[in-house]
Amino acid sequence: MTAQLAFDLPSPAALRRADFFVSPANALALATLEAGGWPLGKMLLIGPSGAGKTHLAHIWAAQSGAALMAGASLGSADIEARSRTPVAVEDAEAVAGDARAEAALFHLHNRLAERRLPLLLTAATPPRDWGLRLPDLLSRMQGSAVTRIDAPDDALLSAVLIKQFTDRQVTVAPALIPFLVARMDRSLAAARALVARLDAAALARGGPVSRQLAAEVMDSL
């Protein structure tokens, strides 16, 4: 039998508020961002990779009209132009050790404060662990209010898996979801990648996404 060609077509990330699954792992962080009115107009969102920080940053940016910036790109950014609207800086710890990027974040922080515009920063760890070399920047980062998002719990991972299968129009047995959750890496990115691999493997074999197929795919990771 000739194997089918499997085309894993990329789909745009669903980063709207309606696509966000609320669970005990992220409910407080979501409420904090949506409420606004943060102390000194700034908030630091801390959480592990793949926990949903980018999704929350996009939700807040859409709500507040904020510009989204990557910490790694700050060194080459036009800070004066970017500081005329609220700003969300993702992976803010990426500025550490780059003199231009650290100075840019320092000036961005100050310009937004002067204009009474809010600043959201996301990071995997607290500022004391970033390795910042600019003392004034470190003091301002440490003076930010903090909210946290935890690693996804079982309910959130299950919801994301079901959504990913549904988006791909793949029908799976309900019992497969807890089987996957118990064995997969605990991140939203891992859930998306796992569904993509299972879908591709099922297409290549011309069969369903079964428990046996899932076990084989996961054993190969």
N, C-alpha and C positions, 0 to 999 in steps of 0.2 A: 504494500500500500504506500502511495506517495504521501510524504508528510506535507501538511499545509504550510504555506508561508505565513509567519506571524508578524503582523505589522503593529508595533506598539506606538500608536500615534500620540504625540504629546497633547495634553489638554491644559488649558489655562488654569492656574491655581484658583480655587474658590475661596476668596478672602473677604467675602461680604459678611455683614453681621448675621444674615439669615443662614449662612453656612457654618456658623460657629456653634459647636456643641458645648453646652455649659455642663460642667460637672464640678464636684467638690474640689478638683485639682485646680480649677481656673476661675471659679465663680467670683471670688473676692477680687481678684485682679481685674476681671471684666467690670465689676461694679465700680471699682476705684477709678478706672479710666473713663467710664461713661459718666460718672458723677462730676468730674472736673473739680475746679476750685482747690487745686493742690497747694500745699504750703510753698510759698515763694514761687509759685507758678511752674514747678518742675516735679517730675516723677521719674523714678528709676524702676523699670520692670525687670526683675531678675528671674531667671529660670533656666533649666538645662536645655541643651540643643534638642530641637524637635518637639518641644513642649507646647508650642503655639504662640511664641512671642511675636513672630512676624504677622500672624493673623490678627492678633490684638492690636498691633501697631497700625495695621491697615484699617481696622475698624475705627480706631481713634482718629486717624488721619481723615477718613471720610466724614466723620462726625464733626471735626473741628476745622476742616479745610487746611490741614497741615501738609507741609512738604515732607516727603520721606527721603532720608539721606542715609547712606552707608558710612559707618565710622571710618572705614578704610579709604573713602574718597574725600574726606574732609580737607586733607592737605592741599588739594587742587581746586577746592570749591570757592565760589564767590560768596563769601560769608555775608557781606553787606547786602547783596541781593537776596540771599536765602533767608535772611533774618527779618523779612517784612511780613511773614505769615508764621503761624505756629509751626514747629518743626518736630519730627520724630527721627531720632538718630538710632539706627539699628546697629547692633554689635559695636557699641560705643567703646568697648575695651580694645578694639583694633587700633585706636589712635596711640596706644602706649608705645613709647620708644621712638615714635616719629615726631620730631620736634615741630615740623610744620603742622601736622595733624593735631597735635596737642594744643598748639597755639590757636589753631582754627576753632577747635571746640571751646576753648576758653573765651575767645571773642564772640562766638555764636551764643554761648551762654549769657554773656554780659549784654549783648545787644538785645536779645529777646527779653531779658529782665528789664532793661531800660524802657522797652516798648510795651511792657506788660503783656507779652505773648507767651503762651505756655510751651514748655519743652519736655518731650518724652524721650527717655533714653532706654534702650534695651541692652542687656548684658547677661552673660552666663554666671558671673560672680560679682561680689561687691567691689566697689572702687579700690579698696585697699589692696586687692589682689591683682589689679590690672598691670601694675608696674609703671605707673605714671611718673614722669620725671619732672614735670612742672608743678611745683608745690601749690601755687595758686589754683591750678586746675583741680588737683587732688582735693583741696579743701572745699571747693565748690561742689565737686561730685559727692563727697562724703556728706555734704550738707543737704543732699537731695532726699526727699521722702522716698520710701521704698515700698513696693508691692511685689508679691512673688507669685509665680505660677509653678506648680509642682509638676513632676513627671506625670504623664497621663495615667489615670486609673483604668481599671478594667471596663467600666461603663463607657468611658470616653473612647478607648481603643476599639471597643465593640461597635460603637456608633460610627466611627470613622471607617472601619472595615466594611460595614454594611453599606455606607454611603458610596465608598469607592467601587464596590461590586455593582451597586445599582447604577451608578454613572456609566459603567462599562456594559450595562445590560447583561450582567452575568448572574445567573441564579445559582445559589448554593444552599445546601441543607443548613437549617438553623444551628444544628449541632457543630458545624464546622467553625463557627465564630469563636466559641470558647476554647476550642482546640487550638486555634491560631493564637489567641490572646495569651494562653498559658505558655506558649513556646517562642514567641517573637520578641525582638528587641522592643523596649517600651518607649517608643517615640512615635509621633504622628508621621514623620518622614518614613520610618520603617514600615508603618502600616500601608502607606501609599505604595512604597516600593514592593512590598510583599504581594499586594493585590496585582500590581503590574506584572510581576514574575509569574504568578499563578495563571493569570489570564493568557499570557504569552505561551506558557507551557501547555495549557489546555487547547489553545488554538493549534499549536504545532502537532499535537496528538489527535486532534479532532474529537476530543471527548470533553466531559464535564470537569469542573474543578471539584475533585473528590478529596476525601480525607487521605487516601493513599497518595494521590498526586501532591497534596500539600506536604505530607511527610517527606516525600522524596525531594521536593524543592527546598524545604527548610533544612534538610540534612546536607544539601549541597552548598548551603551558604557559608 
